[in-house]
Amino acid sequence: MNTSALPPLSQDALLIGRIWLPSAGPVLVAVTNEQVLDLSALAPTCSDLLEQDQVALRVSQFIASGQAPALAQTAVVLANSDETRRDPALPWFLAPCDLQAIKAAGVTFVASMIERVIEEQARGDASRAEAVRQAVVAVIGDNLRNVKPGSDAAAQLKQVLLAQGLWSQYLEVGIGPDAEIFTKAQPMSAVGTGAMVGIHPGSQWNNPEPEIVLAANSRGEVVGASLGNDVNLRDFEGRSALLLGKAKDNNASCAIGPFIRLFDAQFGIDDVRQCELSLHVQGPEGFVMQGSSSLSQISRDPLDLVGQAMGQYHQYPDGMLLFLGTMFAPTQDRHGPGQGFTHVVGDTVNVSTPLLGTLSNRVTTSDAAAPWTYGVRSLMQDLARRGKN
């Protein structure tokens, strides 16, 4: 790993993150091309920082005033973030969030919506997926692409699909009035760039999900964005939607990073709406898969998803990180005709966009990944020891 993790025009990006400092534990930082700057005198946690009014301006002024000492060279910390080559005596990057709830919106793109229906119809069996895909698309086609969720046209389409025996719980959240919002992972459990990501060892059909992740404070104000990999078990969820928790929330199954880019005059929600995400998977046997996800194709506006996740019915006093969903659902055969794609241990997964940089992780199984042992209690203890509150 190297500075390719940074956005190509990172000199114009206000990037915040967290590093593990062996002598202190997690430390809130700003990241430039050259240096990692200590922000702990401005806020003890990422959650606290994002609560501040005009947070981007506050961070810029704090750095300009010389109050953010350099902790390390960015290239050194990025290189040491590679878990397979890490020196535990040196700092490395963590997921940029800490106390925030980690939520996700599902079935927000037509392509992934159709794939969820296929998973359901195939009952989680990858070998049946292609035949089911052809049958479903033959009936549904592109009928959903221009349908606004919750509209009269969506309600009429629902009646047509019900009559054809093709209505699905995934279509309900895809074009119905209520978005699918679920808990992806617990606060403090996400891994950062360079870390191993975990798939359940019992899964035989799974995939990465490259996504934009919005950072919102407790008031529901979106103040920045990051990249995420919502590691997904297609066979578990395909067997039953009630297995969503087991399909989504496993050890090391949530990657966020490399940084949160704060909204400022150069970057905002309209840029997010036009983000083009790229996915590159490199297998240890030489297999290569590439894909993309365009936020311009999302069926619900990102701010609508934030409003459905947080509001008068759902409060998050420490803020929220919200995965926006993906249009990427891999169908490329890996282990034989009709088998589609699934991960193998040793895959390298890169999620990237010029606006946010590159999130890079390597795949292992959740039981082989480093266990999650550092939670909120440990963070509070370390902050108290350092005199941060």
N, C-alpha and C positions, 0 to 999 in steps of 0.2 A: 504494500500500500504506500501511496505517496500523496503529494499535493493534488493529484487528480480528483481526490475526494472533494476539493473545494470547487465552487462554481467557477467557470472560466473567467467571468468578470467579477471575481470576488473582491477586488478593490472597491467596488461599488456596493457590496453586500454587507449588511450589519448582521454578523453571525454570532450566535451565542451557543454555548454547549456546556458540558460538564466533563471534567477529567478526574481520574482516580490519581490522587497524589499520595504515594505510599506513606508519607509522614503525617497526613492529615485526613485521608478519606476523600469523598467527593467534594470537588470545588467548582463553583460556578465561574465560567470564563467567557470572554469574547475571543474570537479567533480571526486573525488576519492571515495574509499569505505567509508572513514571516514568523509571527509570534502568537503565543497563547497568553492572554492577559487576564489577571485575577480580578473578578468582579465581586468577590465576597464582601468587600466593604460597602458595596452598593445594595446587595441583597444576599441573604444566606442561602436561598434556594431559588431554583428556576421559577417555582410557583410564586414566591414572593416578588420576584422581579417583574413577572408579567402582570401583577396586580397594580403596578405603579402607573399613574397617568402619564400619557405621552412617553411610553417606555423607550421607544427608539431614540427620541431626543435625549432622554435621561442617560441612556447608555453612551450615546455619542459625546455628550458633554462630560461625562465622567472620564471617558478615555482621553478626551482632549485636554482635560485638566491635569493629566499626569497621575491620577489617583489609582490607576490600574496597572500595577507592576507586572512585568513579564515573568512568567513562570517557566517557560520552555520554548524551544523552537517548534513551530507547527509541524514541520516535516519529521522531526524526531518523534513527536507524540503520535502522529499518524502511522509512522512505521511501527511503533511499539504497540499500536492498537490491534495489529494482526495477532490474534490469540495463539496461532500456531507457532509464532516466533517471539513471544512476548518476554521481555526482561521485567520481572516483578519489582525490580528496584527503580524502574523508571515510570513516569506517568503514561497513561493511555486514556483514550476517549471513551466515555460512557454514553448511553442514550442521553440526549439533551434534556429530557424531562425528569421530574422527580416525584413530587407529591400529587401530581394531577391524575385524575381518573383517565383511563385509556379505553376509549370507546371506538366503535366502528359502525359504519353504515354499509349495509349489504345490498346487493342486487340493484345497483344504481346505474348500470349500463345495460343496453339491450343484449350485447354479446354474452356477458356473464349471466344475465337473466335466463337466456335460452340454455346455457350450460347448466345452471342450477336445476332447471326443469329436466334436463337430460339425466343428471345425477339421480334425481328422484325417480324418474321412470326406469332407469337402469338398476335401481336399488343398490347403488354404490359399486356395481360390477363394471370395471373398466372395459372388459372384453365385449360388453353389450352396448357400449356407449355410441359407437359409430352408427349402428343400425337404428338406435333410438334417435340419434341426432338427425338422420335423414328423414325419419318419419315425422318428427316434431317440426323441423324447418319446412317440410313440404306443406304443412298446414298453416303454421304461423308465418313463415317467411319473414319479410321485413315489416309486417303489419304494425309492430310495436315501436318502430324507430321514431316515428313522429307523433306518438301518442303522449300527451302530457299527463303525468300521474295525477290521479284524482279528478280528472276532467270528465265531462259528459261523454266524450268520445271513448275514454278509457272504460267507463261503466258499460257502454254499449258493446265494446269489444269483449268485455268480461262475459256478457250474456251469450255472445257468439261462441266463445271458447267453452263455456259451460255446456252448451248444446252439443258441442263436438266431443265432449268428454276430455278436454285438454286443460281444464282449469287447474291451477297449482297454487300452493301456498307461496311459491316464489313469485308467481305472476301477481298475486295479491299485494305483496310489498313492493313489487317492481312498478306496477301501474296504478295501484290503489292509492287512497289518500294518505295512508300512513307508511312512512319509511321503516325499513328494518334497521333498528339501532340496537346493538348488543355490546356487552362488555368484552373487549378483546383480551385484556390482561389486567393484572392488578397493578396499582401504583408501585413504582420502584422495580418492577419485574422485567421491563423491556431491556433488551441488549442493544449495544451501539454498533457502529461500524467497526469491522474487523473481527467481531465476535462470532462464535459458532452459533448457528440457529438450529433448533431442534424439531424433528418430526417424530411423531409417536412411533415406536418400533413395531407396533401392530398394524400400521397403515401400509397398504399396497398401492394406493392411488392418491397422490398428493401433489401439490404444486406451490410455487411462490405466487404472491399477489402484490405486484408493484403499485403503490398508492401514494397520493399526496396526503399528508397528515396536517390538519389545522391545529394551531395552538390557540386556545381561548382561555380568558381569565374567568374568575367567578361571576362576573357581570355578563358573561356571554359575548364579550367583545373579542373578535378574532384579531390577534396581534402578531401573528407570524405563521410560518409553514415549514414543514420538514418533509422528509421522505420516509416511507415505511414499507416493510415487507410483512404482510399479513399471512404468514405461513398457514396453509389450509390443507385439511385432510378430506379429499373428495369422497372417499369411500365411507368414512364415518358419517359425514353429514348426509350422504346419499342414502344410507340405510335408514336414517330417521333424522328429521330436523331437530328432534329433541336431544340429539347428540351434538348440537352446535357447540356447547361448552367444551366438550371433549375434543371436537374437531379443531377448535380455535385456540384454546387456552391450555397449553402444555409448557413444560419447562423450556425456556429459550425460544419459544415459538413466535415472539413479537420483537421485530427489529425496527428501531427508529433512529434516524440520523441522516448524515453525520452531525448536522447542527439544526437549530431553528433559525431561519432567516426572518428577522423582524420586519414588519411592514413599516415603510417609510416613504419618502417622496419618489424613490426609485423602484419600489416593489410593493404591490398591494393585491387585493383580492381579484381584481380584473386580470392580473398576470397569472394568478392561480387558475382562473377559469380557462385560460388558453395554454396551460402547461402541456407539454408533450413529454411523456415518460418513456424511457427506453429500458428494456430488460435484456440482460445477457446472462445465460447460464452456460458454464463450461464444466463438463463432466470429467472425472478422472480417467475415463476410457477414451476421451477425445470427442465425445458428443458435444454439440453446440446447439443451443436454441436461442433465438432472438425474438423479441416481441416488442410491442408498444402499447401505450394506453393514452388516449387523448382526452383531456378534461373537457374539451369543447363538446364531446359526445355524451356527457353525463346527463341523465334524465331529470335529475333534480338539482337545483342550484345549490352550490356549497353552503351558502348562508341559510337556505331553507333547511338543510340537513342539520346545521348547528342549532337552529331554532327548534327542530324536532327532538334533538338530543338534550338540550338544556333550556329551561324556561320555568314557567310557573309550576310544572309538574315534576321537574327534575333539576335540583340544585346541586352544584359541585363547588363547595367553598374553596377548594384548592385549585380550581380550574380543570380544564379538560384537554386532552389530545384526541382528535377525532379523525380516524381513517375515513376517506371519502369513497372507498370502493374502487374497483378496477374493471376495465373492459377486457382485460387480458385473461383468457381461459385457454391454456395450451392444449392442442389436439395433435401435435407432432408426435408420430410414433417413435418410441425409443427402444423398446424391447421386442418389437415384432409388429407385423401388420395388424391394425385394429386395436392395439394395446394403448395407444395414446402416450402421453407424457407422465412420468412420475419421477421424483427425486431418487438419487442414490447418494449414499454417504460419500462425501468428498466433493460434491458439486460446489462450485463457486458461483454466487448469485450477485450480480451488480444491478442496482436500480439507479437510474440517473436522469437528470434533466439539467440543461445549462443554467437554470435559475437557482437550483438548490444543491448541485454537486452530485456526488455518487455515494450511495450506501452499499457497502460491500460486505458480504458474509459468506461463510462456508457452512455446508450442511453436515450435521451429524444427527444422531437420534437423541431424543429428549432425556433418556436415561444415561446417555454417555456425555451429554453437555454438562458443564459446570453447574452444580445445583445452585438454586437461588437461595442465598443465605443472608444477604444484606438488605434489610427492609427499613421501614420507617423508624422503628425503634433504634436500629443501629445508627441511622442518620442523625436522629435527635441526640444520641449520646455523643457522636463525633462533633456535632455543632456546639453542644454544651462544653465539651472539652476545649474547643477552640475559642470559646467565648462569643459565639455567634448566636443571635436569637432574633 
